[in-house]
Amino acid sequence: MESLFSLLSDYTLRIVALGSALLGITSGAIGCYAVLRKQSLIGDAVSHAALPGIGLSFLLIGSKNTEWLLLGAFITGWIATIIVLNIDLLSRIKYDNALAMILAVFFGFGLVILTYIQKIPNSNQAGLEKFLFGQASTLLRRDIIVMGIVSLLTLIPIMILWKEFKLLSFDATFTDTIGFSTKKLDLILTTLIVISIIVGLQTVGVVLMSSMLIAPAVAARQWTDRLSIMVILSSLFGATAGISGTIISSLVKNMPTGPIIVVIITIIAFISILFAPNRGIVFKKIRERRNKIESQSNGIRL
């Protein structure tokens, strides 16, 4: 118990845990809409599309200032999303095919830029590769402030446009019928998803960020049919994974924080899929077996 208190009193641990919790809350809340709208792949596409923005921002600014790098990541991630939406709208290419194509193109372009940067004859570029798999242990107080501001910019519009996003997620046709512009709402919601993904790049990285967007929402969906409860549960699951992953990585030597956070949220998702009372596979099998036994007993009585 004494060692646990000493661990929790560590300043670096508190900073990293707070950043991971903010990431879990933000990605968990906005991820619900991606799951409900069957756009789970968008997290993968946007996170990979952010890589060239990080490289281009470094080449233009010449420094590893986190704010500028994340701004570059947001711009290329947002551009990639707009391209996907237009391909889906203006052509016969399906949405998931467009996502896969843009993901590969932008990620390949990002790797080319990073390879070029690594060959520049100076040491200023060292550390950019942390955005591939994340490096939560390098989070500073100023990074947490940036993450907090970005999280508010994501969560406040969700609360303001709650009714509109709810209609868009469950019945886009009806949303158009009653006078709301689905195109504008879709653009706003997609932009919020991009923002939430960008805020997590430093923590879990380009490769793993899509899991933080989707896994909490998938877990929460198993426990409820109400959107409000789903968003709360998803944020709670995300924050729990972030904090517990940070603590475990501090206790275990050479344990990377980002990957262990993703492992924990994936475990939560699998437990929910198996054991949730209404949708869980185990309880579903139990109900089916019980109904079968009751049907057989009723047949015998007849």
Protein Blocks (a to p, Z undefined) as FASTA:
>chain_A
ZZmmmmmmpmklmmmmmmmmmmmmmmmmmmmmmmmnopmkmmmmmmmmmmmmmmmmmmmn
opacfklmmmmmmmmmmmmmmmmmmmmmmmmbdfklmmmmmmmmmmmmmmmmmmmmmmpc
cfklgojlmmmnopfklpcfklmmmmmmmmmmmmmmmmmmmmmmmmmmmommlmmmnopa
fklmmmmmmmmmmmmmmmmmmmnommlmmmmmmmmmmmmmmmpcbfklmmmmmmmmmmmm
mmmmmmmmmmpghiafklmmmmmmmmmmmmmmmmgmklpmklmmmmmmmmmmmmmmmmmm
ZZ
